[in-house]
């Protein structure tokens, strides 16, 4: 097994329950680990999973306004998992970098794991 990491990707998206979030958006940090079945020695791209294609899937999902981060991580894991039969599991974390919480400093986020 090999794990492909795409970490600390920043997107400006419009996920959230509040009207302001749908209008102004927020910055989100996405990290994903994709575990694949792999031969003993990978020497060609088709033996692995193209992380550029994975990033394109992530970008597409992050561009879709969704009220719940729980839904975002589940959709991300499912779409990535269906992308290639070599994928055995996906773990994805989405953090809202500026949550609309009074007197709060930090991030909020959701992590989801799915096996295929």
N, C-alpha and C positions, 0 to 999 in steps of 0.2 A: 504494500500500500504506500502511496505517496499522498501528501497533503499539499495542495496549492493554496497559498495565502494571498489574499487581496485585503490589505489592512489600511485603515485611516483614510479612506476615500471621503472627500467632502463634497456634498451636494447641497444646493439651495432648492428646497422643495416646499410643497404646500400641504403637508400632512398635519392633521390636527382637528380637534373638535370645535375650536373657537373660531368665530368669524374673522378675527384679526389674522389668525394663522392661514386661513384660506386666501386672504388678500395680500398680506405682507410676506408670508412664507417664513421659513426658518432654515438655519444651517443644520445639516445632519452629517454625522460621521458613520460610515458603514465599514464594517470589517467582516470578511467571509473566509472560512476555511472549507475547502472542497477536497474530500478524500476520494482517490481513484484507485482502481485496480490497475497495476502497471506491470509491464514485463521487467525482468531483472535489469535490463539496460535500455533506457530510452534514448534513441538516436534520431527519431523522427517526430514531428509535431503530431501526427495522427496517432501516435502511441500515448500521448498525453491529452490534456484538455487545454485549449487555447485561452489563456487568461484575458486576452483582448476581447474575445467573444463573450467571456463571462462579464467583463466590465460593461459591455454593451447591453447585456440583459439587465444588469443592476441599474444602469442609467435609465433604461426604459421604465423600469418599475418605479424608480425614484421620481420620474417625471409625471407619474399618475397620482393625482391628489387623492389621499385616502385618510379617513378620519382616525383610524387606530394604527399605532405602530405595530401592534400585535398582528394585524392583517398584513402590513408591509413585510414583516419578516417571514411570515408564512408563504406569501406569494413569491418572495425572492427565493426561498429555499425550494419551493415546488418548481418554479420555472427553470432554475439552474439545474435541479436534479433531472428534469426531463430533457435537458439539452443534449446529454451524451450518456450512452449506456455504461460507460466506464465509471461514471460517478456513483459512488457507494454511499456517501453521506455529505451533508451540507450543514454547517453551523454558521449562522449569521447574527450579527449584532448591529442594531441601529440605535444611535444616540442622538437625541435632540439637544443641540448645543446651547440653545438659549430658551429654555422652557418658560412659558408664561406663568410663572409662580412668583407671587410677591415675596420679596426679601429672600430670594433663593439664589445661591451661587453654586454652580455645578451643572451636571448634565443629568438627564433621565434617559433610560434606554430599555430595550428589550433584546434578549437573546433567544434564539430558537434553533433547535437541531432536528434534522430529519434524515432517516436512513432510507435507502432505495434498494 
